[in-house]
Amino acid sequence: MNDKSLATRFILCCVAVAIALGTAEPMIGADSGAILSGGCAGGGINQGVPEVVFLMGEYGNIECTFEAGPPTRGIPMPSAGTLLNLRVTDDPSNQGSSVTIYVNGKATALTCTEGTSGKCSDTKHKIRVKAGDEAAATYTSSTGNLTNAGMIMSLEKR
């Protein structure tokens, strides 16, 4: 592993640590990347309105109503790579709620809608990002109910 590769992994680790209410576990290996995660709980979330809840380090918000509408900015990616393997866990009573990943303020195909279990994933779509691209996400509640449990999501950047 060269110094540039080590420096890139260190930067990814530092950025991931700042993820809003999330954790980051750098995964060392030729085929691995970083886990980006976050979530929200409580708040008076609006039914059917996208709420920015996973700003990947932009803010330390815990309520799902911190910022409504599509994200206008997100965490800058320190290097080029691919966003993939979105996973969401929520309360089963929020069936039909959705999460969408945004890059540079535009919705991507990396999205999922919760089923009866309150869980969903998108392991099909892979979104390429360049160094400096800004990534964020929205949570759109089908019910407006976040009193039973909080919503948590994660994805990979390789």
FENDA-V742516 format. One record per residue. N is the residue number from 1. PSI is psi in whole degrees, 0 to 359 (none if undefined). NEAR is the number of other C-alpha atoms within 10 Angstrom. Layout:
# FENDA-V742516
n: (N N)
psi: (PSI PSI)
near: (NEAR NEAR)
This chain:
# FENDA-V742516
n: (1 2 3 4 5 6 7 8 9 10 11 12 13 14 15 16 17 18 19 20 21 22 23 24 25 26 27 28 29 30 31 32 33 34 35 36 37 38 39 40 41 42 43 44 45 46 47 48 49 50 51 52 53 54 55 56 57 58 59 60 61 62 63 64 65 66 67 68 69 70 71 72 73 74 75 76 77 78 79 80 81 82 83 84 85 86 87 88 89 90 91 92 93 94 95 96 97 98 99 100 101 102 103 104 105 106 107 108 109 110 111 112 113 114 115 116 117 118 119 120 121 122 123 124 125 126 127 128 129 130 131 132 133 134 135 136 137 138 139 140 141 142 143 144 145 146 147 148 149 150 151 152 153 154 155 156 157 158)
psi: (129 171 324 318 318 318 319 315 322 316 314 318 314 317 317 327 331 4 135 117 19 183 159 133 104 136 110 131 158 332 2 174 220 150 123 128 161 182 188 164 156 198 164 69 142 134 129 5 124 129 128 115 348 75 9 51 349 318 162 48 149 339 143 355 20 317 123 155 178 146 137 346 171 192 131 134 127 345 164 155 201 132 132 171 56 133 139 138 131 176 138 335 350 25 137 349 156 157 135 134 136 145 124 40 5 136 142 177 351 97 159 157 130 139 196 339 348 8 154 165 158 100 4 314 142 127 119 137 150 160 131 342 148 124 141 183 164 154 123 113 135 345 337 10 111 22 334 325 162 161 135 139 158 158 168 150 118 none)
near: (7 6 8 9 10 12 11 13 19 13 15 22 19 13 19 22 19 18 22 22 20 21 15 19 14 18 14 11 8 8 7 12 20 20 22 28 26 25 26 25 21 17 15 14 24 17 14 14 17 24 24 27 32 35 27 26 23 16 16 17 20 18 19 27 21 16 16 17 13 20 25 15 18 22 22 20 19 17 17 14 17 16 23 21 18 24 20 23 18 24 19 16 20 23 19 18 25 21 28 23 26 24 24 18 17 16 17 15 13 22 24 21 20 24 17 12 13 18 23 23 20 19 14 11 15 18 15 14 21 14 11 13 18 22 26 26 28 25 30 24 24 19 15 18 20 21 13 13 16 17 22 20 23 20 21 18 21 18)
